Amino acid sequence: MERWLDGPRGRVLTLALCVAALLPLWASLLTLPVVPTHDGPKNLYASHVLTHLGEAHYAEEYEASFAPTTLAFTGLYGLLDRLIGWRLAYAVTIGVGVSLLPLGVYLIARTFDARRAPLALLGVAAAYGWTSHMGFINYVPSVSLGFVTIGVGLAARQWSLRRELGVYALLTLCSLYHPVGAQIAALSLFVFRFLNLTPGRVVRELGAMVLGCMPAGLVTLLANDALNEQKAKGLTGLHLDLTLFERLEGFTRWFLSGPLFRSVFVLAFAALGLGVSLARLGRGARQPSAWDGRSVALLAVAGFGIAGAMVAPMHSSVWQYMQPRFLPIAVMASVVLVPIEALTAAKRAVLIAATFVHALASNVWVAGEHARIVERDRAAFSAFGATHPAPGRTFLPIVALTETTYDFQSARDRPIPHASFLMNLGVLYAIDRQAITPYTFTTIPGVHAVTTKNVRMPRTPKRDYGKLLGEIGAPAEQRTAELVRLASFGTVFDDVMFYGAEPDAVEVLSHGYEVEVRGEGFFIGRFVGCPGRITVRGEMGTDGAVFVGWPGAHRIVESIPLTPPLPRTFDIPRASCKGLAVLVEGKAANGDLRCGGAEAGGFFTQTPPTVEVVCDLEVTPPAKP
């Protein structure tokens, strides 16, 4: 049995098992219409725009931010985008990022003993964790590549020039994804080099390490400066801390998410590895020279992860979901410390088989969850590639469901806490159409790949409407008013995507939308409306204004100067097909002017069969003091 587990055959077996256990995950990524994540679309949009910034419709609205922490993802995605199209490029780039984690675990494990390499299967099981579901598409590959860098560095106590340059190049690449991967690798390798210094070369080796880490340090400083600048401007978010119980619970809730079997098995190995290494370290406390530099280096990384998990807030003033990001670091740095090479060949075979089954089951669950998400909202995921390219057209995505609410995204009792896979789906349709869209990561210079110039972007509705339009929703009258309000934004956006309940989609369409793609509760279209006319009659002494709205919502969609003498008639080429709501502001000698028969708010409403409004002005006497 040993000949199959050890030597070249053992290496081939380990790699074959890792590839086999990753297959369900890769099959899912490559066959889905798009990979469902929470924030992934917002990150991807910025990278896609930067890749195509030479195209006029993007160059008009955006400018490069030169944010260093976006360059690695954008570089790989951009290359693949030009070769295989954006959807496959997105899937492959995500797949590469998550697959680097088991590679890193494999390389680190082999530095201890080749027989420890099957622990890479735990990296396979943990490859697609909560941070991947959330769409942290820069952070995930940075951490994974950080473990690869550690594996390369720990492979030799004394580095050749080629290894040294390779390590520093990997550190820089990590930072060009996200600073954290470079930080954990630099921490680990600095400890390792310090414990393995060559007499007479101390200054040279430590000095080279400092110089080699400088690009990663510079990127970290630039990113922090950009965030601090936003904080100084007052552009900060909600600070949310966690209790001790919530922090500990996060190891099962946020580390991998999904059913407990995914995380508990890996956590058991992490606890064992941490315990064994600390016990060995304790026994050798009186002889630091006998410490295994590799174990100490990894304990430093595990300590960094545990400290972050125990101290970091859930949300800081400038960064969301901080605490869960430290969990994979703490766990995976501990996993590789389990000395499975001490087991007999028979026991190792059983352990490898169990680990493979767990890794395979873990990724089958991920693939199945992806399929369930897409199937549940098939109408919303089915139109990719079916829409018409619309370069430079403004595109407003509206997801009128509970998933857009703060309460939904704050809930922790779902298989994948906090993730809303529909929240930013419309951004992917904007990429598909080459459109200009809101709700993206294009606002912070030095952090986001591009920043918007706000040349063509109209005023955008705040995404707080899910609480009115979700499954429970508001009373019918309030619900309809909110739908009318959202539908009215079609007057300023070139195209609109809507996804919600089918009756809600029908209500929005009834105002005069021309459909391009239609599904159950879903459509992409443009507002064409119906021709309307407003005639204002009466007497007025000074200039005023006519404000045009839609019945039921009274949101102003157009304002028109009104000057005497009257009457005056105004054509509204794109009015709501369900009528007009008109508010006139003007003054007479004895009071304010308004349309006769107007409602309490001052709006005069006319509904079909005609969309022609005749406003006969009357005087509203000033209120008595």
N, C-alpha and C positions, 0 to 999 in steps of 0.2 A: 504493500500500500504506500510505503514511503516514497517509492520511485515515482508515483503519480502525484504526490503532494509536494515533493521537494525538487530542487534543481530546475532545469529548463521545462520539464513537463508540468511541474507545479506552477511555474510562471504562466505558461500557456493556459492551464486550467483556470487559474484565477482570472486572467484577462477575459477568457471565454465566458465565464460565469458572469462577470461584470457586464459585458456587452449584452448577454442574453437577458439579464435583469433590467437593463436600460431600454430594451427594445419596445416594451409597451409604451413607455414614456415618449420615445422618439416617434413611434407610430402615431400616437395621439397628436403630437405637435405638428407632424407633417400632413395629416389628413383632415384636421379640423378646418373649417372656413377661416377662422382666425383663432389665436390662442387667447382664451378668456382670462383676463387679469383685471385688477382694480385700477392701478395707476399706470400700467404699461402703455396704454394708448397715448397718454399725455406726454410721457417721455419719448415714445416712438415718434410722435408728431414733430417734436423739436428736432430730433435727429434726421428725420426724413426731409424736413425743410432745409436743414443745413446741407444735406447731401445734394439737394436740387436748388440751392440758393442762386445758382447762375441763371435759373429760369425767371423770366420777367415777372410773372404773376406772384412769385414768392419774394423776389427782390424788392418789389414795390411795398410790401407789407412788413417784411422782417429784415433784420440785420444780424450778422454773426456776432455772437457774444464772446467767442474765444474762451469759453469756460473749459479749462483743462480736464475736468472730471467727466466730460462728455465725449472726449475725443476717441477713446478706445472703442466704445460701443458704436459710435457713429461711423468710425472707420471700417469696422467689420461689417456692420449692417449696410453701409453705403456701397461697399464693394459687391456684396451679395445682391443688393437691390438691383444693381445694373446688370447682373448676370442672370438672376432667376426671378426677378419681380419682388415687390415689397412684401407680399404675404409670406412666401416661402423664406425670404431673407429674414423676416421677423422671427419665424419659427426656428430656423437654423441658428440664429444668433442667440436666442434663448436656450436652445438645446446645448450649444457649445458652452454657455455660461454655467449651466447646471452640471454638465458632464465633467467639468474641470474639478469639481469637489471630490468625486471618487478617485480621480487621477492623483490629486494632492494627497489623499489618505494613503493610496497605494505607494507613492514615492516615499512618504514619511515612514510608513510601516517597514519598508524594505531597508531603510537605513539602520533599523534595529536588528532585523533578522529577516531573511527572505521568507521564512516560514510564517511571518506575521502579515505578509501581504494580503491574505484573504480578508483582512479587516476592511479592505477597500469596498467590500460588499455593503458595509454599514454606510459608507459614503454614497453608494448607489441608492440605498434605502432613503437616505436623507437628502438626496440631490434636489428634489422638488419640494421644498418646504413652504412654510407660511410666507416667507419673504418673496418667493417666486409667485405664489398666488396673488400677492399684493402688487406685483408688477414692479418691484424695485430692480429694474433691469440693468442698472449700473452697479448697484450695491452687490447683488448676488455674484456676478462674475469676478468682482474685485476680491471678495472674501475667498471664493474658490481658488482664484489664481494666487492669492496670498498663501494658501496651503501648498500649492504647487511650488511656489518660491521657497517655502520652508523646506520642502522635500529635497529640492535641488541643493540647498545650502547645507543641510544636515548630512548629506551623503558623504562628505569628506571632512575630517578634522582640520586638515590643512588644505586651503584652496589653491588650485592652479590659477593662473591668470585668466584662462578661458572660463573657468567656473565662476571666478569672482566677477568678471564682466557680465557673464550671463545672469548672475544673481541680481546685479544692480540694474540690468536692463529689465528683468522681470519686476523688480520693485517699482521702477518707473512706470511700466505698463499697468501694474496694479493701480497706481495712483491716478492714471488716466481713465480708469473706470470709476473709481471712488477712493478717497483717502484711506478708508478703514482697512482694506486688504493690505495696502502697503504698510500701514502702521503695525498690524499684528506680525507681518513678516519681518519687519525691521526690528521689532522688539525681540522676537524669537532668535533671530540670527545674531543680534548684538550680544545677547546673553550667551549664545553658543560660542561665538568667537572669543568673548571675554574669558570663558572657562577653558578655552583651548589655545591660549596665546602661546606663540613660540618665543622662548627666551631670546632676547636680543632683537626681536622684531615687534615688540609691543606697540611702539608709537606708530610704526608703519601700518600694522594690521588694523588697529583701532582708527587711525587717521583715514585709511582707505574706506573703512566701513562708514565713517561719518560723511566723507565725500560722496560715497556711493548712495547714501540715503538722502542727500541734499535735494535732488529733484523731487522725490516724494514729499519731503518736508516743505519745499516751496509750494507745491500744489496744495498741500493741506493749509498752509498760511493764506494762499490766495482765496481758497474756498471759504475759510473762516472770515476773512476780511469782507467778502461779498455778503455773507450772511449778517455780519455785524453792521454793515452799512444799511441793510434793510431794517435791522432792529433799531438803529439810530433814527431812521425815518419814521419809526412808529408802525412799520408794516409787520406786526407780530401777530402770532396766533394765541390760542388758548393753552395755558400751561396746565397739564394734568398729571398728577402723581399717582402712584400705586401703593397699596398696602403691602405688607410683607407676604401675606397669604396670596395676593394676586401675583406678586413677583414669582413666588415658588410655583404657583399654579400655571404660570406661563410656560414652564418647561414641557408641560403636556398639552397646553392649549395653543401656544403660538410657535413652538419650535418647529413642528412639522404640520400641525393641524390635522383634521380628519379623525378617524377612529383611533382609539388609544394604542392599538397594537403597533401603529406606525412609530410612535415616539417611545413607548415604554421599553421596547426591546433595545433600541439604541441607547436610551438613557441608562439602562442597566449596565451596558458595557462601559459607558462613560464613568459611572460611579465606581465600577470595579477598577478601571484604569487609573482614576484619580486616587483611589484608596491605596492601591498597590504601590504607586510611585511615591506618594507621600510617606508611606511606611518605610520604603527603601531609603528615602531621603532622610527620614528620621534616624534610621539605624546608622547612617553614615554621617550624621551631623558633626561629629567630632573630627572628621577627616574630609573636609571640602574637596581636597584634591582627588578623592576617590569618586566624587559625584559624576554621574553620567550627564555630560553636557546636553545631550539630546533630550533627555527626560526633563531636565531643569528648564530648557528652552521652551518645551511644550507646556510645562506647568506655568510658565510665565504668561503664555497665551491664554491658557485656561483661566488663570487668575484674572487676566484682563477682561475676559468674557464674563466671568462670574461677578466681578466688581461692577461692570456695566449693568448686568442684569439686576443687581441688588441696589444700585444707586440711581441709574438714569431714570428720568421721568418717562411716562408713556408719550406725552407730547411736551416738547419744550416750546419756548416762545417763537422759535424760528424753524423747528423741525418736528415732524409728526412721526409717531410710531418708533420712538427711539429704543425703548427698553427691549422689545422683542428682537431687535437686530443683533443683540449681543449673545442671544441664546445659542445659535449655531456655532459661534466661535468657541464658547465655553465647552459645548458638548463634543464637537469634532476634535478639538485639541486633546481631549481626555480619552476619547475612544482609542486612539492609536497607542496608548500607553499600556494596553492589556497585553501581557506576555503570553500569547497563545502558543508560542513556540515551545513553551515548557510542557505542553500536553503531549501525550503519546499520539502516534499517527492516527490510531483508531478514533481517539477522542477528537482530534482535530478534524477528521473527516466528518464526524457527526456535527461538529460545530459549523464547519463550512456549509454543509447541506442545509442546516437550520437557517444560517445567515442568508444563504441564497434564496431559500423559500420566502423568508421575510422580505428581502429586497424586491423580489419579483412581485409579491403580494402588495407591497407598498406602492409600487409604480403602476400595477394594475388598478389599484384604487384611484390613483391620480388620473389615469387615462379614463376610467369609468366616470369619475366626477366631471371631467371635462366634457365627456359625451352627454352626461345628464344635464349639464348647464346649457349646452347648445340645443339639445332636444327640447328642453322645457321652454325655451324661447326661440324656437326654430324660425319663426317669422322674422325676428330681429337679426338673426345670423345668416339668413339665406340669400341676402341681396348683394353680397360681395361679388364684384365682377359683372353684375347685372345692371349697374347704373352707368349713366353716360359721363365721360370725363367732363369736368367743368372747371378748367384751370382758372384760378383767380376769383371764382364766384364765392361770395360769402355763404356760409352754410351753418344753420342753427340746428343743433340736435336737441330734441326735447324727449326726455324719458319720464313719462308721467306715471311713475310707479313708486311704491314704498321704498324701493332700493335706493332712491336718491335722498332719503331722509337721514338726518343726523342720528335719530333713534335706531334706525336699522343698522347703520354703520358702527354704532357704538355697542351694539349687542354682542355678547361674548358666548352666547349659547348655541351658535350655529357651528356646523362642521369646520367651516373656515371663517373664523371671527373677523369682523370688520370689512371683509371684502365684498364689494358690490360689482359684479361682473357686467352689469348693464350701465352703470353710472357713466362711463366714458366710452361706451361702444360707438357712439356717434362720431367720435374723433377718428376712429378707424375708417368710417365711411368718408370722412373728409380727406383722408390720405388716399383712399380709393378713387376719389373724384378730383384730386389735386386742388382742393378747395381751401379757402381761408376760414378758420373756425375758432370760436372761443373755447374756454375751459381747457387750456393746454399749459404746459410748463414752458412759457415763452415770456416771462416777466422779469426775472432776476438776472441782471448782467453778472457774469462771472460764475454763475451756477447753472443756468439753463443754456442750452446749445445756441439758441437764437433768442432775440427779444423782439417784441412787436413794436412797430412804429405807430400803430393805431391810425393808419392812413385810410383804410377802408372798413375797419371793423365798426359796425353800428353799436348802439346801446344794446346791452345783452341782459336778458332776464336772470335774476339770481335763482339758483337751483334749489329753492325752498318749497316748490309746489308739490312735492311728493306727499306731504302730509295732508294735502287737500284732495289729491287725485289717486292715492294709493288704494289698496284693497278695501280699507275701512272708509277712508275719505271723509269729505264734508257733506253737509246737507245739499240736496240737489241744486238749489238756487245758487249757493256759494260755489259749488263744483262747476256749474255751467259758466259762471262769471269768470272763474279762473281759466277755464278752457278758452273763452273768448279773448281774455287778456293775452294768453300765450299765442293764440292764432293770429292776433294782430301784429305780432313781430314779423310776420311774413311780409309786411309792407316795407320793411327796411332790410331784410335779408333776401338774397337772391333765391336760396333754396332752404327748405326746412325738412328735417327728419322728425317724425313723431312715432313714439312707441308707448302704448298704454292699453287700456281696455278698449275693446272694439267700439262700443258706443261713444267713447271719448274721441276716438279717431274719426268716426262719422261726424260728430259735432264740429270738429276742427275743419274737416274737409268741406262742410256745408257752407262755409263762409266764402268759398270761391277758390279752392286750391286745384291746380291741375296736377294729376298724379303721374309720376314717372315709374315708381315701383310701389306695389301694394301687397300687403299680407294681413293676417289676422291681427288687428290692433296696430298695424305698422304701415307707414307710407313714407316715401320721399317724394317731394313735389315742390312746386313753386306757386306762390299766390298770384292769381290773375284778377280775381275779384269781379265785380260787376260795375258798370258805369253808374255814377251817381251825380246828383246836382243839388246845390244849395243856393237858395235865393233869400236874401235878407232885405226886408222892406221896413219902412218906417222913417223916423227922423233921428239923427244923431249929430251932436255938435262937434265932437273931436274924433280923432282916429281911434280905432279899436282893433279887434282881432276876432277871427272865427277859428275855433278849435274843433277839430274833427275827431270823433271817437267811434267806437263800435257799441251797439246796444248791449247792455248787460255788464260791460266791464268799465266803460267810461275812461279807458286809457287813451290819452291823446296820441294820435298817430300822425297828425298834420296840423300845422297852424298857418293861417292865411291872414295877411294884413287886411283890415277893413277900413276904408276911407269914405267919407261922404263925398258927393251926395248919394243917396240910396234911391231906388233899389239897386242891388248888385247881385250878380249870379256867378257862381263858381262851379266849374265842372270838376268832378272827382273821378278820374279814370279808373281807379282801383279801389272802389269802396267795398265793404263787406256785402256779400249777397244777401245778408240777413238784415240789412238796414244801416242807418247812420244815426249817430248821436252827436248833436251839435251844441256847442257852448259858445255864446257870443259875449264878448266883453266890450263895453263902450259906455260912454257917459252922456247924459243929458243935463240940462240946466238944473233940474229938480231931482236928480238921483241917477242910479245905475240902470243900464239897459240890459234886458235879457229877452229871450224868445218867449212870446206868450204861450202859456200852457206848458212851460218847462217844469221839470221835476225839481225836488227840493235842492238838489246839487247844482241846478242851473242848466242841466242838459235837456235839450229837446230831442226826442227820439222819434224816428220814423222807420217802421219795419215794412217788409214786403206786403202787398205785391209791388210797391214802388219804392225806389231808393232815392226819391226826390224830396228834399226838405224845403219847406217854405217857412221861414222864420219871420213872424211879424213882431217887431220890437215893441216892448212895453217898458214903462218906467217902474223900477222898484224903489220906493221911497227909502231914504237913508234910515237906518235903525235909530230909534230914540235913545239918547244917552241915559 
